[in-house]
Amino acid sequence: MGKGRPNRHKFRKLNQPTPESKKRVSQILDDVAADNRRERVSITDLMRAMEARAVAALILFFSLPNALPAIPGTSAVLGLPLLYLCAQMMMGKLPWLPGLIADRSMTREDYSGLVRRVSPLLARAERLLVPRLLFMTGDMGERVIGGFCLLLAIVLALPIPLGNMLPAIAISMMALGVLERDGLWVIGGAVMGGLSLVIVWGVVWALAKIAIFAILNAF
């Protein structure tokens, strides 16, 4: 990834629906990839494309690659933006990222390759999403979801074996639930998140016991 344009765009929630606001996230990602006018795609470009849904959509964008087999170290790179975005959802803030992150960009070809990898999975998931249990995705619900996603993002960003895929799946499910107002998916993601925390804690505890055993038997 390289430097993109300076981030001078001010994001705000839109009061009137637009054609973009009615599109599924997978469609918006595909549209950006298909835009031949772009040489590079920055995080700011994606925030503009997602409009009022930018926080949840970007949480999904940064978490979903970690739910797939990836290059080691990916979670550390994508985890930092997740921390910012989940904290903003928890506080009910409009989307904002530091220029160091928001101005980062990749070539359109690299972006298209990433979209080709995640878009089919995302599109299949979107077909299962319908508005239900709407109280789960109201203003207060989103703040609770943001807080739990923040905890999972912290775990995801840490170099813990098996500590990135399950939290990433959980965050992705909850972000999709928020985007499509599907409370059932939010609940499913929360259950997956709780399971991932238990598994990660077990891994950390096992590594600690191995380290203690090794230290005690080294002398």
N, C-alpha and C positions, 0 to 999 in steps of 0.2 A: 504494500500500500504506500502511497505517496501523498504529498501535500495537495490539497485542492484549493478552491477559492476561499477567501476570507468569509467567515460566518457572520454576515450582517443582517440575516433575515430574522425578523421578529415573528415568533409563532404565537398564534392566538387560537382560541376555540371559535368555531364558525357557528353562527346562529342559524343560518339557512343551509339546508341540504344541498349538496352539489353532486354532479355525476360521480366524482371520485369517491365521495363518502358512501355511495351505494355499492361500490365495487368490493369484491373480496380481496383480502391482502395478497393472495397469490396472483390475482389479475394485475394489481398495481405493480408488484415486483416484476412481472413479465413485461408490462408496458414500459417500465424504466429500462429494462434490458433491451427492448426492441427499438428504443429511441436512437436512431442513427446520428442524430445531431450531437450526441454526447460522445466525447472522447474518454471522459472519466466519470465515475459516479462516486459522490461523496456522501457522508452521513447526513449532511445538511440537505442534499438533494432528496434523500429518502424521507427526511422529516417533512419537507415541503410536500412531497407526493402523498404522504399519509394524512396530512392536514390534522384535524382534531383528534385522530386516533393515533397520533405519533408515538405517545409514550408506550401504550400496550403493543403497538405494531413493532416498535424498535426493540422492546423487550423480547418479543418473539423472534425477531431477526437475529439478535445476538445470542439467544439461548438455543435455537434450533440446530445450528451446526454442531454444538456440543452434544446433542442427542444422537449424533451419528458418529461412526468411527472416523477419527480425525488425526491430524498430525499432532504429536505430543507438544504441549505448550499452548495449544489453541485456547484452552480454557483460561489461561492466565491473560492472554491478549484480549479475549472477548469478555472476560469477567469484569474488567474495570468499568466499561460503559454500562454493563448490567447493574452494577452497584449504584451508579448515578441515577439510572432510569427507575429502578425499583424504589429508591429513596424518594424520588419525585412522585411516583404513584402513591406511596404511603402518605405523603404530605399533601396530596391533592394539587400538586403544582403543574403548570404548563411545561411542555417538554423543553429542556435546555441541557446542553452538554458543553463542557469547556472547549474552546477553540482547538486545543491540541487533539481532541477526539473528533469534534464535529467537522473539522476541516480535512480530516484524513479521507483519502479517496483511493480507488483502485481503477484500473482500466476497465472499460466497458466489457471487454472480452473476459477478463477475470470475473467480473461481477456476473456476467451471463452464465459462466460456468458454475458459479455458486448457486445461482437461481435454478439452473437445470437440475442441480443435485437435490435441492430442498423443495422445489415447487410441486413436483408430483405428490410427495408425501403430504405437503400442506394442503393441496387441493383435495386429496382424499379425505383428510380430516375435516375440512370445511363442509363437505357434503353431509357430514353427520351432525353438524351444529345447527341448532334451532333455538330461537329465544324461549327460555323457560327458567323457572325459579329466579325471576328478575330481581328479587330482593338481594340475591347474592352479588349482583353486579351494579348495585346502586352506588352512590357516592361513598357511603360508609363502608360498603362491601369492598369497593376498590381499594380503599385505604388499608383495610385488613389484609387483602390479597397482596398489596404492595409490600407490607411489612414482612409477610411470610416469604415472599419472593426475594426480598432483601437478604433474609437469613440464608436461604438456599443459594443465592448468588455469592455470598461470602464463602460458603462451603465449596461451591463450584470453582472459585478463583484460587483456592488453596491447592497445593501440590499433593493431594491425597489419592492414593491408588483407588480406583473405582469411585472416586468422589465427584466426577463431573457428569457422567451420562444420565444417571437417575435424577439428580437435581435439575438437569437441563430439560429432561422430559417433563418433569413436574411443572417447571416454570412455563414451558411452551404450552402445556395444556391449560394452565390458568390464564395465560395471556390470550389464547384463542377464545376461552370462555368469556373474557372481558370484551374482546373485540366483537363477538357475535351475540353477546348478552345471554350466554348459555350457562346457567348456574350449575347444571349437572356436570359439565366439564370442569368447572372451577372446583367442585367437590372431588371429582376424580383426580385432578391435579394435586389437591391438598392431601389426599390419601397417599398418592405416589410420593409427594414431598416428605410426608411423615415417615414412610417406609425408607426413603433414601437417607434420612437423618439417622435412623436406627442402624442401617447398614454401615454408613460412614463411621458412626460412633464405634461399631464393632470392629471395623478395620483399624481405627486409631488405637483402640484399646489393645487389640492383638499386637500391633506394631510396638506399642509401649511395653507390653509384657516381654516381647522378644528382645527389645533393647535393654531392659532391666536385667533379663536373664544373661544376656551377653556380657554386660558390664560386671555383674556379680561373678561370673565364671572366668573373667579375664584376669583376675587377681588371685 
